[in-house]
């Protein structure tokens, strides 16, 4: 599978948005630790899903870069 420039730009955009969501969630957790207490498992699962999405997008971009 070969990514063109538009697809690469979209992938980078998805990575940026996911990283922004991760950053916001971590900042919210740091600023309001008492509100993070009711469902830490769900919060952690959401963050893990975001990180996995970023890693997947990066893997795709790296694989494409290695192909030329």
PDB file as gemmi writes it, atoms N, CA and C in Angstrom:
CRYST1    1.000    1.000    1.000  90.00  90.00  90.00 P 1                      
ATOM      1  N   UNK A   1       0.841  -1.177   0.000  1.00  0.00           N  
ATOM      2  CA  UNK A   1       0.000   0.000   0.000  1.00  0.00           C  
ATOM      3  C   UNK A   1       0.882   1.233   0.000  1.00  0.00           C  
ATOM      4  N   UNK A   2       0.589   2.130  -0.899  1.00  0.00           N  
ATOM      5  CA  UNK A   2       1.396   3.331  -1.007  1.00  0.00           C  
ATOM      6  C   UNK A   2       0.541   4.550  -0.674  1.00  0.00           C  
ATOM      7  N   UNK A   3       1.045   5.375   0.216  1.00  0.00           N  
ATOM      8  CA  UNK A   3       0.327   6.598   0.585  1.00  0.00           C  
ATOM      9  C   UNK A   3       0.749   7.731  -0.325  1.00  0.00           C  
ATOM     10  N   UNK A   4      -0.234   8.512  -0.769  1.00  0.00           N  
ATOM     11  CA  UNK A   4       0.144   9.707  -1.509  1.00  0.00           C  
ATOM     12  C   UNK A   4       0.230  10.871  -0.523  1.00  0.00           C  
ATOM     13  N   UNK A   5       0.569  12.028  -1.047  1.00  0.00           N  
ATOM     14  CA  UNK A   5       0.777  13.192  -0.182  1.00  0.00           C  
ATOM     15  C   UNK A   5      -0.483  13.555   0.605  1.00  0.00           C  
ATOM     16  N   UNK A   6      -1.651  13.482  -0.030  1.00  0.00           N  
ATOM     17  CA  UNK A   6      -2.890  13.806   0.670  1.00  0.00           C  
ATOM     18  C   UNK A   6      -3.157  12.833   1.807  1.00  0.00           C  
ATOM     19  N   UNK A   7      -2.946  11.535   1.549  1.00  0.00           N  
ATOM     20  CA  UNK A   7      -3.167  10.546   2.593  1.00  0.00           C  
ATOM     21  C   UNK A   7      -2.180  10.721   3.732  1.00  0.00           C  
ATOM     22  N   UNK A   8      -0.948  11.067   3.408  1.00  0.00           N  
ATOM     23  CA  UNK A   8       0.053  11.317   4.445  1.00  0.00           C  
ATOM     24  C   UNK A   8      -0.335  12.521   5.284  1.00  0.00           C  
ATOM     25  N   UNK A   9      -0.819  13.563   4.638  1.00  0.00           N  
ATOM     26  CA  UNK A   9      -1.247  14.759   5.363  1.00  0.00           C  
ATOM     27  C   UNK A   9      -2.414  14.442   6.291  1.00  0.00           C  
ATOM     28  N   UNK A  10      -3.348  13.621   5.803  1.00  0.00           N  
ATOM     29  CA  UNK A  10      -4.477  13.230   6.648  1.00  0.00           C  
ATOM     30  C   UNK A  10      -4.007  12.410   7.841  1.00  0.00           C  
ATOM     31  N   UNK A  11      -3.058  11.506   7.617  1.00  0.00           N  
ATOM     32  CA  UNK A  11      -2.524  10.697   8.714  1.00  0.00           C  
ATOM     33  C   UNK A  11      -1.847  11.583   9.746  1.00  0.00           C  
ATOM     34  N   UNK A  12      -1.084  12.539   9.293  1.00  0.00           N  
ATOM     35  CA  UNK A  12      -0.416  13.463  10.213  1.00  0.00           C  
ATOM     36  C   UNK A  12      -1.450  14.266  10.991  1.00  0.00           C  
ATOM     37  N   UNK A  13      -2.510  14.677  10.334  1.00  0.00           N  
ATOM     38  CA  UNK A  13      -3.584  15.400  11.017  1.00  0.00           C  
ATOM     39  C   UNK A  13      -4.236  14.552  12.097  1.00  0.00           C  
ATOM     40  N   UNK A  14      -4.462  13.261  11.799  1.00  0.00           N  
ATOM     41  CA  UNK A  14      -5.043  12.364  12.798  1.00  0.00           C  
ATOM     42  C   UNK A  14      -4.106  12.206  13.988  1.00  0.00           C  
ATOM     43  N   UNK A  15      -2.824  12.115  13.718  1.00  0.00           N  
ATOM     44  CA  UNK A  15      -1.837  11.998  14.800  1.00  0.00           C  
ATOM     45  C   UNK A  15      -1.866  13.255  15.668  1.00  0.00           C  
ATOM     46  N   UNK A  16      -1.874  14.417  15.030  1.00  0.00           N  
ATOM     47  CA  UNK A  16      -1.896  15.672  15.784  1.00  0.00           C  
ATOM     48  C   UNK A  16      -3.138  15.778  16.657  1.00  0.00           C  
ATOM     49  N   UNK A  17      -4.301  15.406  16.108  1.00  0.00           N  
ATOM     50  CA  UNK A  17      -5.533  15.481  16.894  1.00  0.00           C  
ATOM     51  C   UNK A  17      -5.518  14.495  18.054  1.00  0.00           C  
ATOM     52  N   UNK A  18      -5.025  13.299  17.811  1.00  0.00           N  
ATOM     53  CA  UNK A  18      -4.955  12.311  18.892  1.00  0.00           C  
ATOM     54  C   UNK A  18      -4.002  12.767  19.989  1.00  0.00           C  
ATOM     55  N   UNK A  19      -2.857  13.314  19.598  1.00  0.00           N  
ATOM     56  CA  UNK A  19      -1.911  13.821  20.597  1.00  0.00           C  
ATOM     57  C   UNK A  19      -2.509  14.978  21.385  1.00  0.00           C  
ATOM     58  N   UNK A  20      -3.284  15.818  20.731  1.00  0.00           N  
ATOM     59  CA  UNK A  20      -3.952  16.918  21.436  1.00  0.00           C  
ATOM     60  C   UNK A  20      -4.952  16.388  22.451  1.00  0.00           C  
ATOM     61  N   UNK A  21      -5.701  15.337  22.070  1.00  0.00           N  
ATOM     62  CA  UNK A  21      -6.655  14.747  23.015  1.00  0.00           C  
ATOM     63  C   UNK A  21      -5.925  14.128  24.205  1.00  0.00           C  
ATOM     64  N   UNK A  22      -4.806  13.461  23.936  1.00  0.00           N  
ATOM     65  CA  UNK A  22      -4.016  12.870  25.024  1.00  0.00           C  
ATOM     66  C   UNK A  22      -3.508  13.966  25.948  1.00  0.00           C  
ATOM     67  N   UNK A  23      -2.960  15.022  25.356  1.00  0.00           N  
ATOM     68  CA  UNK A  23      -2.440  16.138  26.155  1.00  0.00           C  
ATOM     69  C   UNK A  23      -3.539  16.755  27.008  1.00  0.00           C  
ATOM     70  N   UNK A  24      -4.716  16.963  26.431  1.00  0.00           N  
ATOM     71  CA  UNK A  24      -5.822  17.556  27.170  1.00  0.00           C  
ATOM     72  C   UNK A  24      -6.262  16.640  28.315  1.00  0.00           C  
ATOM     73  N   UNK A  25      -6.359  15.343  28.040  1.00  0.00           N  
ATOM     74  CA  UNK A  25      -6.783  14.410  29.081  1.00  0.00           C  
ATOM     75  C   UNK A  25      -5.783  14.381  30.233  1.00  0.00           C  
ATOM     76  N   UNK A  26      -4.506  14.388  29.915  1.00  0.00           N  
ATOM     77  CA  UNK A  26      -3.489  14.389  30.968  1.00  0.00           C  
ATOM     78  C   UNK A  26      -3.502  15.695  31.751  1.00  0.00           C  
ATOM     79  N   UNK A  27      -3.702  16.808  31.064  1.00  0.00           N  
ATOM     80  CA  UNK A  27      -3.775  18.099  31.756  1.00  0.00           C  
ATOM     81  C   UNK A  27      -5.003  18.153  32.657  1.00  0.00           C  
ATOM     82  N   UNK A  28      -6.144  17.661  32.157  1.00  0.00           N  
ATOM     83  CA  UNK A  28      -7.358  17.624  32.977  1.00  0.00           C  
ATOM     84  C   UNK A  28      -7.152  16.760  34.212  1.00  0.00           C  
ATOM     85  N   UNK A  29      -6.484  15.633  34.014  1.00  0.00           N  
ATOM     86  CA  UNK A  29      -6.220  14.734  35.134  1.00  0.00           C  
ATOM     87  C   UNK A  29      -5.331  15.411  36.169  1.00  0.00           C  
ATOM     88  N   UNK A  30      -4.309  16.137  35.705  1.00  0.00           N  
ATOM     89  CA  UNK A  30      -3.388  16.817  36.619  1.00  0.00           C  
ATOM     90  C   UNK A  30      -4.074  17.972  37.342  1.00  0.00           C  
ATOM     91  N   UNK A  31      -4.957  18.692  36.641  1.00  0.00           N  
ATOM     92  CA  UNK A  31      -5.625  19.857  37.223  1.00  0.00           C  
ATOM     93  C   UNK A  31      -6.811  19.491  38.113  1.00  0.00           C  
ATOM     94  N   UNK A  32      -7.406  18.329  37.861  1.00  0.00           N  
ATOM     95  CA  UNK A  32      -8.595  17.915  38.614  1.00  0.00           C  
ATOM     96  C   UNK A  32      -8.480  16.449  39.014  1.00  0.00           C  
ATOM     97  N   UNK A  33      -7.537  16.130  39.879  1.00  0.00           N  
ATOM     98  CA  UNK A  33      -7.340  14.709  40.228  1.00  0.00           C  
ATOM     99  C   UNK A  33      -8.565  14.066  40.883  1.00  0.00           C  
ATOM    100  N   UNK A  34      -9.379  14.859  41.564  1.00  0.00           N  
ATOM    101  CA  UNK A  34     -10.550  14.289  42.218  1.00  0.00           C  
ATOM    102  C   UNK A  34     -11.614  13.878  41.204  1.00  0.00           C  
ATOM    103  N   UNK A  35     -11.692  14.554  40.071  1.00  0.00           N  
ATOM    104  CA  UNK A  35     -12.695  14.186  39.062  1.00  0.00           C  
ATOM    105  C   UNK A  35     -12.255  12.973  38.258  1.00  0.00           C  
ATOM    106  N   UNK A  36     -10.973  12.649  38.271  1.00  0.00           N  
ATOM    107  CA  UNK A  36     -10.484  11.483  37.537  1.00  0.00           C  
ATOM    108  C   UNK A  36     -10.696  10.201  38.336  1.00  0.00           C  
ATOM    109  N   UNK A  37     -11.005  10.328  39.625  1.00  0.00           N  
ATOM    110  CA  UNK A  37     -11.115   9.156  40.491  1.00  0.00           C  
ATOM    111  C   UNK A  37     -12.302   8.240  40.187  1.00  0.00           C  
ATOM    112  N   UNK A  38     -13.493   8.752  39.808  1.00  0.00           N  
ATOM    113  CA  UNK A  38     -14.628   7.853  39.663  1.00  0.00           C  
ATOM    114  C   UNK A  38     -14.446   6.728  38.642  1.00  0.00           C  
ATOM    115  N   UNK A  39     -13.784   6.977  37.526  1.00  0.00           N  
ATOM    116  CA  UNK A  39     -13.640   5.914  36.525  1.00  0.00           C  
ATOM    117  C   UNK A  39     -12.234   5.906  35.928  1.00  0.00           C  
ATOM    118  N   UNK A  40     -11.235   5.630  36.765  1.00  0.00           N  
ATOM    119  CA  UNK A  40      -9.864   5.655  36.251  1.00  0.00           C  
ATOM    120  C   UNK A  40      -9.608   4.591  35.187  1.00  0.00           C  
ATOM    121  N   UNK A  41     -10.296   3.454  35.277  1.00  0.00           N  
ATOM    122  CA  UNK A  41     -10.094   2.388  34.301  1.00  0.00           C  
ATOM    123  C   UNK A  41     -10.570   2.823  32.925  1.00  0.00           C  
ATOM    124  N   UNK A  42     -11.716   3.454  32.848  1.00  0.00           N  
ATOM    125  CA  UNK A  42     -12.234   3.933  31.566  1.00  0.00           C  
ATOM    126  C   UNK A  42     -11.340   5.027  31.005  1.00  0.00           C  
ATOM    127  N   UNK A  43     -10.873   5.901  31.876  1.00  0.00           N  
ATOM    128  CA  UNK A  43      -9.988   6.979  31.449  1.00  0.00           C  
ATOM    129  C   UNK A  43      -8.677   6.412  30.904  1.00  0.00           C  
ATOM    130  N   UNK A  44      -8.121   5.443  31.613  1.00  0.00           N  
ATOM    131  CA  UNK A  44      -6.874   4.823  31.169  1.00  0.00           C  
ATOM    132  C   UNK A  44      -7.073   4.077  29.861  1.00  0.00           C  
ATOM    133  N   UNK A  45      -8.200   3.417  29.706  1.00  0.00           N  
ATOM    134  CA  UNK A  45      -8.485   2.701  28.465  1.00  0.00           C  
ATOM    135  C   UNK A  45      -8.596   3.663  27.290  1.00  0.00           C  
ATOM    136  N   UNK A  46      -9.213   4.814  27.516  1.00  0.00           N  
ATOM    137  CA  UNK A  46      -9.341   5.808  26.451  1.00  0.00           C  
ATOM    138  C   UNK A  46      -7.970   6.346  26.057  1.00  0.00           C  
ATOM    139  N   UNK A  47      -7.126   6.617  27.047  1.00  0.00           N  
ATOM    140  CA  UNK A  47      -5.779   7.099  26.743  1.00  0.00           C  
ATOM    141  C   UNK A  47      -4.966   6.037  26.013  1.00  0.00           C  
ATOM    142  N   UNK A  48      -5.099   4.788  26.435  1.00  0.00           N  
ATOM    143  CA  UNK A  48      -4.388   3.705  25.759  1.00  0.00           C  
ATOM    144  C   UNK A  48      -4.845   3.573  24.313  1.00  0.00           C  
ATOM    145  N   UNK A  49      -6.130   3.738  24.070  1.00  0.00           N  
ATOM    146  CA  UNK A  49      -6.654   3.664  22.703  1.00  0.00           C  
ATOM    147  C   UNK A  49      -6.094   4.799  21.855  1.00  0.00           C  
ATOM    148  N   UNK A  50      -5.996   5.993  22.424  1.00  0.00           N  
ATOM    149  CA  UNK A  50      -5.434   7.128  21.697  1.00  0.00           C  
ATOM    150  C   UNK A  50      -3.969   6.880  21.359  1.00  0.00           C  
ATOM    151  N   UNK A  51      -3.218   6.375  22.332  1.00  0.00           N  
ATOM    152  CA  UNK A  51      -1.803   6.082  22.100  1.00  0.00           C  
ATOM    153  C   UNK A  51      -1.657   5.010  21.025  1.00  0.00           C  
ATOM    154  N   UNK A  52      -2.488   3.982  21.082  1.00  0.00           N  
ATOM    155  CA  UNK A  52      -2.435   2.922  20.074  1.00  0.00           C  
ATOM    156  C   UNK A  52      -2.751   3.477  18.687  1.00  0.00           C  
ATOM    157  N   UNK A  53      -3.695   4.413  18.604  1.00  0.00           N  
ATOM    158  CA  UNK A  53      -4.033   5.021  17.326  1.00  0.00           C  
ATOM    159  C   UNK A  53      -2.849   5.816  16.766  1.00  0.00           C  
ATOM    160  N   UNK A  54      -2.176   6.562  17.635  1.00  0.00           N  
ATOM    161  CA  UNK A  54      -1.006   7.336  17.208  1.00  0.00           C  
ATOM    162  C   UNK A  54       0.093   6.400  16.714  1.00  0.00           C  
ATOM    163  N   UNK A  55       0.338   5.336  17.466  1.00  0.00           N  
ATOM    164  CA  UNK A  55       1.376   4.386  17.065  1.00  0.00           C  
ATOM    165  C   UNK A  55       1.033   3.746  15.726  1.00  0.00           C  
ATOM    166  N   UNK A  56      -0.222   3.407  15.523  1.00  0.00           N  
ATOM    167  CA  UNK A  56      -0.644   2.820  14.252  1.00  0.00           C  
ATOM    168  C   UNK A  56      -0.419   3.761  13.080  1.00  0.00           C  
ATOM    169  N   UNK A  57      -0.775   5.019  13.267  1.00  0.00           N  
ATOM    170  CA  UNK A  57      -0.568   6.012  12.199  1.00  0.00           C  
ATOM    171  C   UNK A  57       0.926   6.207  11.922  1.00  0.00           C  
ATOM    172  N   UNK A  58       1.722   6.266  12.981  1.00  0.00           N  
ATOM    173  CA  UNK A  58       3.164   6.425  12.801  1.00  0.00           C  
ATOM    174  C   UNK A  58       3.772   5.217  12.097  1.00  0.00           C  
ATOM    175  N   UNK A  59       3.324   4.022  12.455  1.00  0.00           N  
ATOM    176  CA  UNK A  59       3.799   2.813  11.787  1.00  0.00           C  
ATOM    177  C   UNK A  59       3.498   2.864  10.291  1.00  0.00           C  
ATOM    178  N   UNK A  60       2.303   3.317   9.958  1.00  0.00           N  
ATOM    179  CA  UNK A  60       1.907   3.434   8.556  1.00  0.00           C  
ATOM    180  C   UNK A  60       2.808   4.414   7.813  1.00  0.00           C  
ATOM    181  N   UNK A  61       3.058   5.563   8.407  1.00  0.00           N  
ATOM    182  CA  UNK A  61       3.915   6.566   7.774  1.00  0.00           C  
ATOM    183  C   UNK A  61       5.359   6.081   7.656  1.00  0.00           C  
ATOM    184  N   UNK A  62       5.845   5.409   8.674  1.00  0.00           N  
ATOM    185  CA  UNK A  62       7.220   4.895   8.640  1.00  0.00           C  
ATOM    186  C   UNK A  62       7.362   3.818   7.570  1.00  0.00           C  
ATOM    187  N   UNK A  63       6.385   2.928   7.493  1.00  0.00           N  
ATOM    188  CA  UNK A  63       6.438   1.877   6.477  1.00  0.00           C  
ATOM    189  C   UNK A  63       6.455   2.487   5.074  1.00  0.00           C  
ATOM    190  N   UNK A  64       5.646   3.499   4.868  1.00  0.00           N  
ATOM    191  CA  UNK A  64       5.617   4.160   3.564  1.00  0.00           C  
ATOM    192  C   UNK A  64       6.946   4.851   3.269  1.00  0.00           C  
ATOM    193  N   UNK A  65       7.506   5.487   4.268  1.00  0.00           N  
ATOM    194  CA  UNK A  65       8.793   6.170   4.064  1.00  0.00           C  
ATOM    195  C   UNK A  65       9.885   5.151   3.729  1.00  0.00           C  
ATOM    196  N   UNK A  66       9.836   3.991   4.336  1.00  0.00           N  
ATOM    197  CA  UNK A  66      10.834   2.951   4.052  1.00  0.00           C  
ATOM    198  C   UNK A  66      10.708   2.402   2.647  1.00  0.00           C  
ATOM    199  N   UNK A  67       9.494   2.439   2.098  1.00  0.00           N  
ATOM    200  CA  UNK A  67       9.283   1.957   0.736  1.00  0.00           C  
ATOM    201  C   UNK A  67       9.694   2.969  -0.315  1.00  0.00           C  
ATOM    202  N   UNK A  68       9.926   4.188   0.112  1.00  0.00           N  
ATOM    203  CA  UNK A  68      10.440   5.166  -0.842  1.00  0.00           C  
ATOM    204  C   UNK A  68       9.625   6.347  -0.974  1.00  0.00           C  
TER     205      UNK A  68                                                      
END                                                                             
